[in-house]
């Protein structure tokens, strides 16, 4: 069985500020050292999950860089048996690789809570202006969108690590059988109590190993199809732009909606609307 690891950065141990997760080309040299430290811990947590998966008998591991520019991993720190992806124009974005033959499990590392979550460090969904995503009446975040897309290819989510708020949201939506490892306790949007990085990595390795050993019993995540989908944004001008897309309906000043026949359509429609909504707000 092959395994895909989707690794983000906001949920990594030691991270509690946007400065830490912004590549220097976007934040200037002032944050270069903090970003470098965060990307190293991101890579080491992904490596711990990969080591656990391999110890559990995975025949192959693909680590998918899923943060921002998706050029954050330090591949020399990954196990030599692992492959990795980089670059931010991947067809399946944060879960690139689940469509490959023989993949039996998806692991989330460094994941964060959805937009609007109280006490969730750096809680957001996709970007800074998505307020909420609702699918068949249920609010979700990146974890739900990614889990549904993986489920479209028959791949279950078996493991997640990140902050405690995100882990509670993932258990509530994806099921208690997902092995979740909280590496920090959220105090606010910009503060957390963290484990020591090496302890976080040990727990991730152990959790990933247990999750992959039990993966044969896991079921892919899905919902009712066709699905009623809603996207709420932080400004009416963004909803204006999305409303012009064929098949998209304006539901209220900040929210648009559509119907998707399957998870692939849902994900790609969401991704397109997030791009369309990148409009200037100063006229």
LUMPA-284309 format. One record per residue: residue number from 1; z, y, x of N, C-alpha, C in turn; residue in one letter. Coordinates in nm, 2 decimals, padded with zeros to 4 digits. Each point is the difference from the previous one (the first is absolute). Example, Ala and Ser with C-alpha at 12.3 -4.5 7.8 and 13.67 -1.06 7.14 Angstrom:
<rs>
> 1 00.78 -00.57 01.32 00.00 00.12 -00.09 00.00 00.12 00.09 A
> 2 -00.07 00.11 -00.04 00.00 00.11 00.09 00.08 00.11 -00.08 S
</rs>
This chain:
<rs>
> 1 00.00 -00.12 00.08 00.00 00.12 -00.08 00.00 00.13 00.09 X
> 2 -00.09 00.09 -00.04 00.00 00.13 00.07 00.09 00.10 -00.07 X
> 3 00.04 00.10 00.07 00.09 00.10 -00.06 -00.05 00.14 00.04 X
> 4 00.01 00.09 -00.10 -00.03 00.14 00.03 00.13 00.08 -00.01 X
> 5 00.02 00.09 00.10 00.12 00.09 00.00 -00.06 00.14 -00.02 X
> 6 00.04 00.07 -00.10 -00.03 00.14 -00.03 00.12 00.08 00.05 X
> 7 -00.02 00.08 00.10 00.11 00.08 00.06 -00.02 00.15 -00.01 X
> 8 00.09 00.06 -00.07 00.01 00.15 -00.02 00.11 00.05 00.09 X
> 9 00.02 00.13 00.00 00.09 00.06 00.10 00.12 00.07 -00.07 X
> 10 -00.01 00.05 -00.12 00.11 00.07 -00.06 00.12 -00.08 -00.02 X
> 11 -00.01 -00.13 -00.02 00.11 -00.09 -00.02 00.06 -00.06 00.12 X
> 12 -00.05 00.03 00.12 00.04 -00.06 00.12 00.14 00.06 00.04 X
> 13 00.08 -00.09 00.06 00.14 00.04 00.05 -00.01 00.12 00.08 X
> 14 00.09 00.10 -00.02 00.01 00.12 00.08 -00.08 00.12 -00.05 X
> 15 -00.09 -00.03 -00.10 -00.09 00.11 -00.05 00.06 00.06 -00.12 X
> 16 00.01 00.14 -00.01 00.05 00.07 -00.11 -00.06 00.14 -00.02 X
> 17 -00.10 00.03 00.08 -00.07 00.13 00.00 -00.15 -00.02 00.01 X
> 18 -00.07 00.09 -00.07 -00.15 00.00 00.01 -00.04 00.03 00.14 X
> 19 00.08 00.08 00.08 -00.03 00.03 00.14 -00.02 -00.13 00.08 X
> 20 00.08 -00.10 -00.03 00.00 -00.13 00.08 -00.13 -00.08 -00.03 X
> 21 -00.05 00.02 -00.12 -00.12 -00.09 -00.04 -00.13 00.07 00.00 X
> 22 00.00 00.12 00.05 -00.13 00.08 00.01 -00.06 -00.01 00.14 X
> 23 -00.12 -00.06 00.01 -00.06 00.00 00.13 -00.02 00.14 00.06 X
> 24 00.01 00.02 00.13 00.00 00.13 00.06 -00.11 00.09 -00.04 X
> 25 -00.12 -00.06 -00.03 -00.12 00.08 -00.03 00.03 00.08 -00.13 X
> 26 00.09 -00.05 -00.08 00.03 00.07 -00.13 00.13 00.08 00.01 X
> 27 00.09 -00.04 00.09 00.13 00.07 00.01 00.02 00.08 00.12 X
> 28 -00.10 00.00 00.10 00.02 00.08 00.12 00.08 -00.08 00.10 X
> 29 00.00 00.04 00.12 00.07 -00.07 00.11 00.15 00.00 -00.01 X
> 30 00.06 00.08 -00.09 00.14 00.01 -00.01 00.06 -00.13 -00.05 X
> 31 -00.08 -00.08 -00.08 00.05 -00.13 -00.05 -00.05 -00.12 00.07 X
> 32 -00.07 00.02 00.12 -00.06 -00.11 00.06 00.10 -00.11 00.04 X
> 33 00.11 00.04 00.06 00.10 -00.10 00.04 00.06 -00.08 -00.12 X
> 34 00.03 00.07 -00.11 00.06 -00.07 -00.11 -00.10 -00.09 -00.07 X
> 35 -00.13 00.04 00.00 -00.10 -00.08 -00.06 -00.02 -00.13 00.09 X
> 36 00.00 00.02 00.13 -00.02 -00.11 00.09 00.11 -00.10 -00.02 X
> 37 00.13 00.05 -00.01 00.11 -00.10 -00.02 -00.01 -00.07 -00.14 X
> 38 -00.05 00.07 -00.10 -00.01 -00.06 -00.13 -00.11 -00.11 00.00 X
> 39 -00.11 00.03 00.07 -00.11 -00.10 00.00 00.03 -00.12 00.08 X
> 40 00.09 00.02 00.10 00.05 -00.12 00.08 00.09 -00.08 -00.09 X
> 41 00.09 00.06 -00.07 00.08 -00.08 -00.09 -00.08 -00.07 -00.12 X
> 42 -00.10 00.08 -00.05 -00.09 -00.06 -00.10 -00.07 -00.13 00.06 X
> 43 -00.05 00.01 00.12 -00.06 -00.12 00.06 00.09 -00.11 00.02 X
> 44 00.12 00.03 00.05 00.10 -00.10 00.03 00.05 -00.07 -00.13 X
> 45 00.01 00.07 -00.11 00.03 -00.06 -00.13 -00.11 -00.09 -00.05 X
> 46 -00.13 00.05 00.02 -00.11 -00.09 -00.04 00.00 -00.12 00.09 X
> 47 00.03 00.01 00.13 00.00 -00.11 00.09 00.11 -00.10 -00.04 X
> 48 00.11 00.05 -00.04 00.11 -00.09 -00.05 -00.04 -00.08 -00.12 X
> 49 -00.07 00.06 -00.09 -00.05 -00.07 -00.12 -00.11 -00.10 00.04 X
> 50 -00.08 00.04 00.10 -00.11 -00.10 00.04 00.07 -00.12 00.07 X
> 51 00.10 00.03 00.08 00.07 -00.11 00.07 00.06 -00.10 -00.10 X
> 52 00.06 00.06 -00.10 00.06 -00.08 -00.11 -00.10 -00.09 -00.07 X
> 53 -00.11 00.06 -00.03 -00.11 -00.07 -00.07 -00.05 -00.11 00.09 X
> 54 -00.02 00.02 00.13 -00.05 -00.10 00.09 00.10 -00.11 00.01 X
> 55 00.13 00.03 00.01 00.10 -00.10 00.01 00.01 -00.09 -00.13 X
> 56 -00.04 00.06 -00.11 00.00 -00.08 -00.13 -00.13 -00.08 -00.01 X
> 57 -00.09 00.01 00.10 -00.11 -00.09 00.00 -00.13 00.07 -00.04 X
> 58 -00.01 00.13 -00.01 -00.12 00.07 -00.04 -00.11 -00.03 00.11 X
> 59 -00.12 -00.03 -00.04 -00.10 -00.03 00.09 -00.07 00.12 00.06 X
> 60 00.02 00.11 -00.07 -00.06 00.13 00.05 00.07 00.12 -00.07 X
> 61 00.01 00.11 00.08 00.07 00.12 -00.05 -00.09 00.11 00.02 X
> 62 -00.03 00.08 -00.10 -00.07 00.13 00.01 00.10 00.11 -00.03 X
> 63 00.02 00.09 00.09 00.08 00.12 -00.02 -00.09 00.12 -00.04 X
> 64 00.02 00.05 -00.12 -00.08 00.11 -00.05 00.07 00.13 00.01 X
> 65 -00.04 00.09 00.09 00.06 00.13 00.01 -00.03 00.08 -00.13 X
> 66 00.10 00.04 -00.07 -00.01 00.05 -00.13 00.06 00.14 -00.02 X
> 67 00.02 00.07 00.11 00.06 00.14 -00.01 -00.10 00.11 00.04 X
> 68 -00.01 00.09 -00.09 -00.07 00.13 00.03 -00.14 -00.02 00.06 X
> 69 -00.02 00.03 00.13 -00.13 -00.02 00.06 -00.03 -00.15 00.03 X
> 70 00.10 -00.08 -00.02 -00.01 -00.15 00.03 -00.04 -00.02 00.14 X
> 71 00.05 00.08 00.09 -00.02 -00.02 00.15 00.13 00.02 00.07 X
> 72 00.10 -00.07 -00.05 00.14 00.02 00.05 00.05 -00.11 00.08 X
> 73 -00.05 -00.12 -00.02 00.06 -00.12 00.07 -00.02 00.01 00.15 X
> 74 00.09 -00.05 00.07 -00.01 -00.02 00.15 -00.02 -00.15 00.02 X
> 75 -00.13 -00.04 00.00 -00.03 -00.15 -00.01 00.06 -00.08 00.11 X
> 76 00.02 00.06 00.12 00.06 -00.08 00.11 00.14 -00.05 -00.03 X
> 77 00.07 00.06 -00.11 00.13 -00.05 -00.04 00.00 -00.11 -00.10 X
> 78 -00.12 -00.03 -00.05 -00.01 -00.11 -00.10 -00.01 -00.13 00.07 X
> 79 00.03 -00.11 -00.07 -00.02 -00.13 00.06 -00.14 -00.03 00.03 X
> 80 -00.03 -00.07 00.11 -00.14 -00.02 00.04 -00.08 -00.08 -00.10 X
> 81 00.07 -00.08 -00.09 -00.06 -00.08 -00.10 -00.05 00.08 -00.12 X
> 82 00.04 00.13 -00.01 -00.03 00.08 -00.11 -00.13 00.08 00.02 X
> 83 -00.08 00.02 -00.11 -00.10 00.10 00.00 00.05 00.12 -00.07 X
> 84 -00.07 00.11 00.02 00.04 00.12 -00.07 -00.12 00.09 -00.05 X
> 85 00.02 00.08 -00.10 -00.10 00.09 -00.04 00.04 00.14 00.03 X
> 86 -00.10 00.09 00.02 00.03 00.14 00.01 -00.12 00.08 -00.06 X
> 87 00.02 00.13 -00.04 -00.10 00.08 -00.06 00.03 00.01 -00.15 X
> 88 -00.03 00.12 -00.05 00.05 00.03 -00.14 -00.11 00.00 -00.10 X
> 89 -00.12 -00.06 00.02 -00.10 -00.01 -00.10 -00.03 -00.15 -00.03 X
> 90 00.11 -00.08 -00.01 -00.01 -00.14 -00.02 -00.02 -00.03 -00.15 X
> 91 -00.09 -00.09 -00.04 -00.03 -00.02 -00.14 00.12 -00.03 -00.09 X
> 92 00.10 -00.07 00.05 00.12 -00.03 -00.07 00.12 00.08 00.05 X
> 93 -00.02 00.09 00.08 00.10 00.10 00.05 00.13 -00.08 00.05 X
> 94 00.11 00.02 -00.07 00.13 -00.05 00.05 00.01 -00.15 00.00 X
> 95 -00.09 -00.07 -00.07 00.01 -00.15 -00.01 -00.13 -00.06 00.06 X
> 96 -00.07 00.07 00.08 -00.12 -00.06 00.06 00.03 -00.13 00.07 X
> 97 -00.08 -00.10 -00.03 00.02 -00.14 00.05 00.04 -00.10 -00.11 X
> 98 00.06 00.05 -00.11 00.04 -00.10 -00.10 -00.12 -00.08 -00.06 X
> 99 -00.12 00.06 00.01 -00.12 -00.06 -00.05 -00.06 -00.11 00.09 X
> 100 00.06 -00.01 00.12 -00.05 -00.11 00.09 00.04 -00.14 -00.05 X
> 101 -00.08 -00.09 00.03 00.03 -00.14 -00.04 00.13 -00.05 00.07 X
> 102 00.08 -00.08 -00.08 00.12 -00.06 00.06 00.12 00.08 00.01 X
> 103 00.00 00.13 -00.06 00.12 00.08 00.00 00.09 -00.05 -00.11 X
> 104 00.12 -00.03 00.03 00.10 -00.05 -00.10 00.12 00.09 -00.03 X
> 105 00.01 00.11 00.08 00.12 00.09 -00.02 -00.03 00.13 00.06 X
> 106 00.06 00.10 -00.07 00.00 00.14 00.04 00.14 00.05 00.02 X
> 107 00.02 00.07 00.12 00.13 00.05 00.03 -00.01 00.15 00.01 X
> 108 00.10 00.07 -00.06 00.01 00.15 00.01 00.11 00.03 00.11 X
> 109 -00.04 00.09 00.09 00.10 00.04 00.10 00.00 00.16 00.00 X
> 110 00.11 00.06 00.01 00.01 00.14 00.01 -00.03 00.07 -00.13 X
> 111 00.02 -00.06 -00.11 -00.04 00.05 -00.13 00.11 00.10 -00.06 X
> 112 -00.04 00.09 -00.08 00.08 00.11 -00.06 00.00 00.00 -00.15 X
> 113 00.09 00.07 -00.06 00.00 00.01 -00.15 -00.11 00.08 -00.05 X
> 114 -00.02 -00.01 -00.13 -00.11 00.07 -00.07 00.03 00.15 -00.02 X
> 115 -00.10 00.08 -00.02 00.02 00.15 -00.02 00.11 00.02 -00.12 X
> 116 00.09 00.09 00.03 00.10 00.04 -00.10 00.12 -00.08 00.00 X
> 117 00.02 -00.09 00.10 00.12 -00.09 00.00 00.11 00.07 00.07 X
> 118 00.11 00.02 -00.08 00.12 00.07 00.06 00.05 -00.09 00.12 X
> 119 00.05 00.07 00.10 00.06 -00.06 00.12 -00.09 -00.09 00.08 X
> 120 -00.13 00.00 -00.03 -00.10 -00.07 00.08 -00.05 00.08 00.12 X
> 121 00.03 -00.04 00.12 -00.05 00.08 00.11 -00.15 00.01 00.01 X
> 122 -00.05 00.12 00.00 -00.15 00.03 00.00 -00.07 -00.07 -00.11 X
> 123 00.06 -00.02 -00.12 -00.06 -00.06 -00.11 -00.12 00.08 -00.04 X
> 124 -00.11 -00.08 -00.02 -00.13 00.06 -00.04 -00.09 -00.11 -00.04 X
> 125 -00.11 00.03 -00.06 -00.11 -00.10 -00.03 -00.13 00.06 00.05 X
> 126 -00.05 -00.06 00.11 -00.13 00.02 00.05 -00.01 00.13 00.08 X
> 127 00.04 00.11 -00.07 -00.02 00.13 00.07 00.11 00.10 -00.06 X
> 128 -00.01 00.12 00.03 00.11 00.09 -00.04 -00.02 00.06 -00.14 X
> 129 -00.11 -00.03 -00.07 -00.02 00.06 -00.13 -00.01 -00.10 -00.12 X
> 130 00.01 -00.13 00.03 00.01 -00.09 -00.11 00.14 -00.01 -00.05 X
> 131 00.02 00.04 -00.13 00.14 00.00 -00.05 00.04 -00.14 -00.05 X
> 132 -00.10 -00.07 -00.06 00.04 -00.13 -00.06 -00.13 -00.08 -00.02 X
> 133 00.01 -00.13 00.01 -00.10 -00.10 -00.04 00.06 -00.09 -00.11 X
> 134 -00.06 -00.02 -00.11 00.05 -00.08 -00.11 -00.11 -00.10 -00.04 X
> 135 00.04 -00.13 00.00 -00.09 -00.11 -00.03 00.06 -00.08 -00.12 X
> 136 -00.07 00.00 -00.11 00.05 -00.07 -00.12 00.14 00.05 -00.03 X
> 137 00.03 00.13 00.01 00.13 00.05 -00.03 00.11 -00.01 00.10 X
> 138 -00.04 -00.05 00.12 00.10 -00.02 00.11 -00.03 00.09 00.11 X
> 139 00.10 00.08 00.04 -00.02 00.08 00.12 00.00 -00.09 00.13 X
> 140 -00.08 00.04 00.09 -00.01 -00.08 00.13 -00.03 00.09 00.11 X
> 141 00.00 -00.06 00.12 -00.03 00.07 00.13 -00.10 -00.07 00.07 X
> 142 -00.01 00.03 00.13 -00.10 -00.07 00.09 00.02 -00.15 00.00 X
> 143 00.13 -00.04 -00.01 00.02 -00.15 00.00 -00.06 -00.07 -00.12 X
> 144 00.01 00.07 -00.11 -00.06 -00.07 -00.12 -00.15 00.00 00.00 X
> 145 -00.06 00.11 00.04 -00.15 00.01 00.01 -00.05 -00.11 00.10 X
> 146 00.07 -00.01 00.12 -00.04 -00.09 00.10 00.02 -00.15 -00.04 X
> 147 00.11 -00.02 -00.07 00.03 -00.13 -00.05 -00.10 -00.05 -00.10 X
> 148 -00.04 00.09 -00.09 -00.10 -00.04 -00.10 -00.14 -00.03 00.06 X
> 149 -00.03 00.08 00.10 -00.13 -00.02 00.07 00.00 -00.13 00.08 X
> 150 00.12 -00.03 00.06 00.01 -00.13 00.07 -00.01 -00.11 -00.10 X
> 151 00.07 00.02 -00.12 -00.01 -00.11 -00.10 -00.14 -00.02 -00.06 X
> 152 -00.08 00.10 00.01 -00.14 -00.02 -00.04 -00.07 -00.11 00.08 X
> 153 00.04 -00.01 00.13 -00.05 -00.10 00.09 00.09 -00.13 00.01 X
> 154 00.10 00.00 -00.09 00.08 -00.12 -00.01 00.11 -00.01 00.11 X
> 155 00.03 00.12 00.06 00.10 00.01 00.10 00.13 00.06 -00.05 X
> 156 00.12 -00.07 00.02 00.12 00.05 -00.05 00.07 00.08 00.11 X
> 157 00.08 00.10 -00.05 00.09 00.07 00.10 00.13 -00.08 00.01 X
> 158 00.04 -00.04 00.12 00.12 -00.08 00.01 00.11 00.06 00.08 X
> 159 -00.03 00.12 00.06 00.10 00.06 00.08 -00.02 00.15 00.00 X
> 160 00.11 00.08 00.01 -00.01 00.15 00.02 00.12 00.05 00.08 X
> 161 -00.02 00.10 00.08 00.11 00.07 00.07 -00.02 00.15 -00.02 X
> 162 00.11 00.07 00.01 -00.01 00.15 -00.01 00.14 00.05 -00.05 X
> 163 00.00 00.11 -00.06 00.13 00.06 -00.05 00.05 -00.08 -00.12 X
> 164 00.13 00.02 -00.03 00.06 -00.08 -00.11 -00.05 00.04 -00.14 X
> 165 -00.05 00.13 -00.01 -00.05 00.04 -00.13 -00.13 -00.08 -00.03 X
> 166 -00.09 00.00 00.10 -00.13 -00.07 -00.01 00.02 -00.15 -00.02 X
> 167 00.10 -00.06 00.06 00.02 -00.14 -00.02 00.05 -00.03 -00.14 X
> 168 00.08 00.09 -00.06 00.04 -00.02 -00.14 -00.12 00.01 -00.09 X
> 169 -00.09 00.10 00.03 -00.12 00.01 -00.09 -00.09 -00.12 00.01 X
> 170 -00.02 -00.05 00.12 -00.08 -00.11 00.02 00.05 -00.13 -00.07 X
> 171 00.13 -00.02 00.02 00.06 -00.12 -00.07 -00.02 00.02 -00.15 X
> 172 00.02 00.12 -00.06 -00.01 00.02 -00.14 -00.14 -00.02 -00.05 X
> 173 -00.10 00.03 00.08 -00.14 -00.01 -00.05 -00.06 -00.13 00.04 X
> 174 00.02 -00.04 00.12 -00.08 -00.12 00.05 00.08 -00.13 -00.01 X
> 175 00.14 00.01 -00.02 00.08 -00.12 -00.03 00.10 -00.02 00.11 X
> 176 00.11 -00.06 -00.04 00.12 -00.02 00.09 -00.04 -00.10 00.10 X
> 177 -00.11 -00.08 -00.01 -00.03 -00.10 00.10 -00.06 00.06 00.12 X
> 178 -00.04 00.13 00.00 -00.05 00.07 00.12 00.12 00.02 00.09 X
> 179 -00.01 -00.05 00.13 00.11 00.02 00.10 -00.01 00.14 00.04 X
> 180 00.11 00.08 -00.02 00.01 00.14 00.03 00.10 00.03 00.11 X
> 181 -00.03 00.08 00.10 00.09 00.03 00.10 00.01 00.16 00.01 X
> 182 00.11 00.05 -00.03 00.03 00.15 00.00 00.04 00.03 00.14 X
> 183 -00.07 00.09 00.07 00.03 00.03 00.14 00.07 00.14 00.00 X
> 184 00.01 00.06 -00.11 00.07 00.13 -00.01 00.05 00.03 -00.15 X
> 185 00.10 00.08 -00.01 00.06 00.03 -00.13 -00.04 00.15 -00.03 X
> 186 -00.07 00.03 -00.10 -00.04 00.14 -00.03 00.12 00.08 -00.04 X
> 187 00.01 00.12 00.05 00.10 00.10 -00.04 -00.07 00.11 -00.08 X
> 188 -00.12 00.03 00.03 -00.08 00.10 -00.06 -00.14 -00.01 00.03 X
> 189 -00.09 00.09 -00.04 -00.14 -00.01 00.04 -00.02 00.01 00.15 X
> 190 00.10 00.06 00.07 -00.02 00.02 00.15 00.12 -00.04 00.08 X
> 191 00.07 -00.10 -00.05 00.12 -00.05 00.08 00.02 -00.15 -00.04 X
> 192 00.05 -00.07 00.10 00.03 -00.14 -00.02 00.10 -00.05 00.10 X
> 193 00.07 -00.11 -00.03 00.09 -00.07 00.09 -00.08 -00.12 00.05 X
> 194 -00.02 -00.02 00.13 -00.09 -00.10 00.05 00.07 -00.11 00.07 X
> 195 -00.06 -00.12 00.00 00.04 -00.11 00.09 -00.04 00.04 00.14 X
> 196 00.06 -00.07 00.10 -00.06 00.02 00.14 -00.14 -00.06 -00.01 X
> 197 -00.09 00.06 00.07 -00.14 -00.06 00.00 -00.01 -00.14 00.03 X
> 198 00.07 -00.05 00.10 -00.01 -00.14 00.04 00.06 -00.09 -00.11 X
> 199 00.11 00.04 -00.07 00.05 -00.07 -00.11 -00.10 -00.01 -00.11 X
> 200 -00.06 00.12 -00.03 -00.10 00.00 -00.10 -00.11 -00.10 00.03 X
> 201 -00.05 00.00 00.12 -00.10 -00.10 00.04 00.04 -00.14 -00.01 X
> 202 00.12 -00.03 00.03 00.05 -00.14 -00.01 00.00 -00.04 -00.15 X
> 203 00.05 00.09 -00.09 00.00 -00.03 -00.14 -00.14 -00.02 -00.06 X
> 204 -00.09 00.08 00.05 -00.14 -00.01 -00.05 -00.06 -00.13 00.05 X
> 205 00.02 -00.04 00.12 -00.05 -00.13 00.05 00.05 -00.11 -00.08 X
> 206 00.13 00.00 -00.03 00.06 -00.11 -00.07 -00.05 -00.01 -00.15 X
> 207 -00.01 00.12 -00.06 -00.04 00.01 -00.14 -00.15 -00.04 -00.01 X
> 208 -00.08 00.04 00.09 -00.14 -00.04 00.00 -00.02 -00.15 00.02 X
> 209 00.08 -00.05 00.09 -00.01 -00.15 00.01 00.04 -00.07 -00.12 X
> 210 00.11 00.04 -00.07 00.04 -00.07 -00.12 -00.10 00.02 -00.11 X
> 211 -00.06 00.12 -00.01 -00.10 00.03 -00.10 -00.13 -00.08 00.01 X
> 212 -00.04 -00.01 00.13 -00.13 -00.08 00.02 00.02 -00.15 -00.02 X
> 213 00.12 -00.05 00.03 00.03 -00.14 -00.02 00.00 -00.03 -00.15 X
> 214 00.03 00.10 -00.08 00.01 -00.03 -00.15 -00.13 00.05 -00.07 X
> 215 -00.10 00.05 00.08 -00.12 00.06 -00.06 -00.08 -00.09 -00.10 X
> 216 00.01 -00.13 00.03 -00.08 -00.09 -00.09 00.04 00.01 -00.14 X
> 217 00.13 00.03 -00.03 00.05 00.01 -00.13 -00.02 00.14 -00.07 X
> 218 -00.05 00.10 00.08 -00.01 00.13 -00.05 -00.12 00.02 -00.09 X
> 219 00.01 00.09 -00.09 -00.11 00.03 -00.09 -00.06 00.14 00.02 X
> 220 -00.13 00.02 00.00 -00.06 00.13 00.01 00.05 00.09 -00.11 X
> 221 00.02 00.13 00.03 00.04 00.10 -00.10 -00.12 00.04 -00.09 X
> 222 00.02 00.01 -00.13 -00.11 00.05 -00.08 00.06 00.08 -00.12 X
> 223 -00.09 00.04 -00.09 00.04 00.07 -00.12 -00.10 -00.04 -00.11 X
> 224 00.01 00.07 -00.11 -00.09 -00.03 -00.11 -00.13 00.07 00.02 X
> 225 -00.11 -00.07 -00.02 -00.13 00.06 00.02 -00.08 -00.01 -00.13 X
> 226 -00.08 00.10 -00.03 -00.01 00.13 00.07 00.13 00.08 00.00 X
> 227 00.02 00.08 00.10 00.12 00.07 00.02 -00.02 00.15 -00.04 X
> 228 00.10 00.05 -00.06 00.01 00.15 -00.03 00.06 00.07 00.12 X
> 229 -00.07 00.09 00.06 00.04 00.06 00.13 00.01 00.15 -00.02 X
> 230 00.11 00.05 00.06 00.02 00.15 00.00 00.04 00.05 00.14 X
> 231 -00.05 00.12 00.03 00.02 00.07 00.13 00.05 00.14 -00.04 X
> 232 00.12 00.03 00.05 00.06 00.13 -00.02 00.00 00.08 00.13 X
> 233 -00.04 00.12 00.00 -00.02 00.09 00.12 00.09 00.12 -00.01 X
> 234 00.01 00.07 00.11 00.10 00.11 00.01 -00.06 00.13 -00.04 X
> 235 -00.13 00.01 -00.04 -00.06 00.13 -00.03 -00.11 -00.03 -00.10 X
> 236 -00.02 00.09 -00.10 -00.10 -00.02 -00.10 -00.14 00.01 00.06 X
> 237 -00.02 00.07 00.11 -00.13 00.01 00.06 -00.05 -00.14 00.06 X
> 238 00.10 -00.08 00.04 -00.03 -00.14 00.05 -00.05 -00.08 -00.12 X
> 239 00.08 00.01 -00.11 -00.04 -00.08 -00.12 -00.14 00.05 -00.05 X
> 240 -00.02 00.13 00.01 -00.14 00.06 -00.04 -00.11 -00.08 00.07 X
> 241 00.02 -00.01 00.13 -00.10 -00.07 00.09 -00.02 -00.14 -00.04 X
> 242 00.11 -00.07 -00.03 -00.01 -00.14 -00.03 -00.06 -00.02 -00.14 X
> 243 00.03 00.09 -00.09 -00.06 -00.02 -00.14 -00.15 00.01 00.00 X
> 244 -00.06 00.06 00.10 -00.15 00.00 00.01 -00.06 -00.13 00.04 X
> 245 00.07 -00.09 00.05 -00.05 -00.13 00.04 -00.03 -00.08 -00.13 X
> 246 -00.12 -00.06 -00.01 -00.03 -00.08 -00.12 00.10 -00.11 -00.02 X
> 247 00.04 -00.02 -00.12 00.09 -00.11 -00.04 00.15 00.04 00.01 X
> 248 00.02 00.12 00.05 00.14 00.05 00.01 00.03 00.09 -00.11 X
> 249 00.12 -00.02 -00.07 00.04 00.08 -00.11 00.12 00.09 00.03 X
> 250 00.00 00.12 -00.04 00.12 00.09 00.02 00.10 -00.03 -00.11 X
> 251 00.13 -00.04 00.04 00.10 -00.03 -00.09 00.10 00.11 -00.02 X
> 252 00.03 00.08 00.10 00.08 00.12 -00.01 -00.03 00.09 00.11 X
> 253 00.06 00.12 00.01 -00.05 00.09 00.11 00.00 -00.06 00.14 X
> 254 00.09 -00.09 00.03 00.01 -00.06 00.14 -00.04 -00.14 00.01 X
> 255 -00.04 -00.07 -00.11 -00.02 -00.14 00.00 -00.14 -00.04 -00.05 X
> 256 -00.07 -00.09 00.07 -00.12 -00.06 -00.04 00.02 -00.15 -00.02 X
> 257 -00.09 -00.06 -00.08 00.01 -00.14 -00.02 -00.14 -00.07 -00.01 X
> 258 00.01 -00.13 00.02 -00.13 -00.09 -00.01 00.04 -00.14 -00.03 X
> 259 -00.09 -00.08 -00.02 00.02 -00.15 -00.02 -00.07 -00.07 00.10 X
> 260 00.07 -00.10 00.06 -00.06 -00.08 00.11 00.00 -00.15 -00.04 X
> 261 -00.12 -00.06 00.02 -00.01 -00.15 -00.03 00.07 -00.09 00.09 X
> 262 00.03 00.05 00.12 00.06 -00.09 00.10 00.07 00.09 00.11 X
> 263 00.07 -00.06 00.09 00.07 00.08 00.10 -00.09 00.06 00.11 X
> 264 -00.11 -00.06 00.03 -00.09 00.07 00.09 -00.05 00.13 -00.06 X
> 265 -00.04 00.00 -00.12 -00.05 00.12 -00.07 00.11 00.10 00.00 X
> 266 00.12 -00.04 -00.04 00.12 00.09 -00.01 00.02 00.07 00.14 X
> 267 00.01 -00.08 00.10 00.03 00.05 00.13 -00.11 00.10 00.05 X
> 268 -00.12 -00.04 -00.01 -00.11 00.09 00.05 -00.01 00.13 -00.09 X
> 269 00.03 -00.01 -00.13 00.00 00.12 -00.08 00.11 00.09 00.04 X
> 270 00.12 -00.06 00.02 00.11 00.08 00.04 -00.03 00.07 00.14 X
> 271 -00.05 -00.07 00.09 -00.04 00.05 00.13 -00.10 00.11 -00.01 X
> 272 -00.10 -00.01 -00.08 -00.10 00.10 -00.02 00.06 00.12 -00.06 X
> 273 00.09 -00.01 -00.10 00.06 00.11 -00.07 00.09 00.08 00.10 X
> 274 00.07 -00.08 00.08 00.09 00.07 00.10 -00.08 00.09 00.09 X
> 275 -00.12 -00.05 00.04 -00.09 00.08 00.08 -00.06 00.12 -00.08 X
> 276 -00.04 -00.02 -00.12 -00.06 00.11 -00.08 00.11 00.11 -00.03 X
> 277 00.12 -00.04 00.00 00.11 00.09 -00.03 00.04 00.09 00.12 X
> 278 -00.07 -00.02 00.11 00.03 00.08 00.12 -00.08 00.13 -00.01 X
> 279 00.04 00.08 -00.10 -00.07 00.13 -00.02 00.09 00.12 00.06 X
> 280 -00.06 00.11 00.03 00.07 00.12 00.04 00.07 00.06 -00.12 X
> 281 00.12 00.04 00.01 00.07 00.06 -00.11 00.01 00.15 00.01 X
> 282 -00.07 00.06 00.10 00.00 00.15 00.01 -00.13 00.06 -00.05 X
> 283 -00.08 -00.08 -00.07 -00.13 00.06 -00.05 -00.10 00.02 00.10 X
</rs>
